[in-house]
Amino acid sequence: MSINNSGLMPMTNMINNILNEVNKAVIGKEDITLKVLMAIIAGGHILIDDIPGVGKTTMAMTFSKALGLQHNRMQFTPDVLPTDITGFSVFNQSTGKFEYKTGVAVCNLFLADEINRTSSKTQSALLEIMEEKKITADGKSYNLPAPYIVIATQNPVGSVGTQMLPESQLDRFMIKLSMGYPSHEAEIDIIKKKKTENTNNTIQVADANKIISLQNIVESIYVDDRIYDYMVRLADATRKHPMIKLGLSPRGTISLCAMSKAAALVNGRNYVIPDDVKMIFTDVAAHRIVPENKARLSGMTSEKVTAEIIRNVPLPKLQNLGDAK
């Protein structure tokens, strides 16, 4: 599928309608809701790492309603089992056959609340589903509904009873975001709206088929070879940086490309420019790289390293990129 810039107008209107609806409930975090929607239309999963009470769950639930997607939510605790996620087979005495009972992850949008508070075995079961988008139970495979999106949250404060995700599993999330505290003005608006409005009255402005259409459009966004080269040079810079032990994986570079295409679409273009890549590089890369011990001791976080790489890696020389397709 290919589409010209003028043909993108209905899609960008739909994107704006979704964001307007979500931002009624999630106040003062327009940059975060934009990147979450970009990850959704790029076909990825989202990890939100933040303290309690800043609106992580509200945002996920509001997205599910605005997008018209079947959603489930699970509060992860140490006693959650893999079969709670995947489902299991039970014997039906009346039919003499085993019947599959679906797990909580069978939906379009699954909110995995505090994923770091469950066992590593349960985490692995969910992350396998995220990668394969199907469930295997008792030797049989069941495809998950499309689109399939996981928004997982984890609380970085308090390590008692937690199983932090290893790097190989963090790599399954297309982006990692932190919402942070609201601004002074936004917090006033939150308090006022809490008194006067029910923020759960979200209006549906899309459906599963429209989200799939957006995902197909994202896949068709044009990427010039010089942009591909720029993405790989950024990834290579993480692998060669003296403060990084483990750099960006090829899966990470693929996610960088997908998110860059989504950035182009939300900006009304059918081609990627360097600013699209720069906009989302840290969100895609920071959780995938492992700093050296000396970086931790010097206060050099993954986010600071990626920001440094963006500054130092030369931009591609592009002229009339929109005409190069």
Salt bridges, closest charged atoms under 4 A:
GLU21 OE1 - LYS24 NZ 3.21
GLU99 OE1 - LYS101 NZ 3.90
ASP113 OD2 - ARG73 NH2 2.83
GLU114 OE2 - ARG117 NE 3.06
GLU131 OE2 - ARG251 NH2 3.78
ASP171 OD2 - ARG251 NH1 3.01
ASP171 OD1 - ARG288 NE 2.52
ASP224 OD2 - ARG226 NE 2.71
ASP229 OD2 - ARG233 NE 2.87
ASP236 OD2 - LYS240 NZ 2.88
ASP275 OD1 - LYS278 NZ 3.96
ASP276 OD2 - ARG269 NH1 2.79
ASP283 OD2 - LYS35 NZ 2.72
GLU308 OE2 - HIS241 NE2 2.69
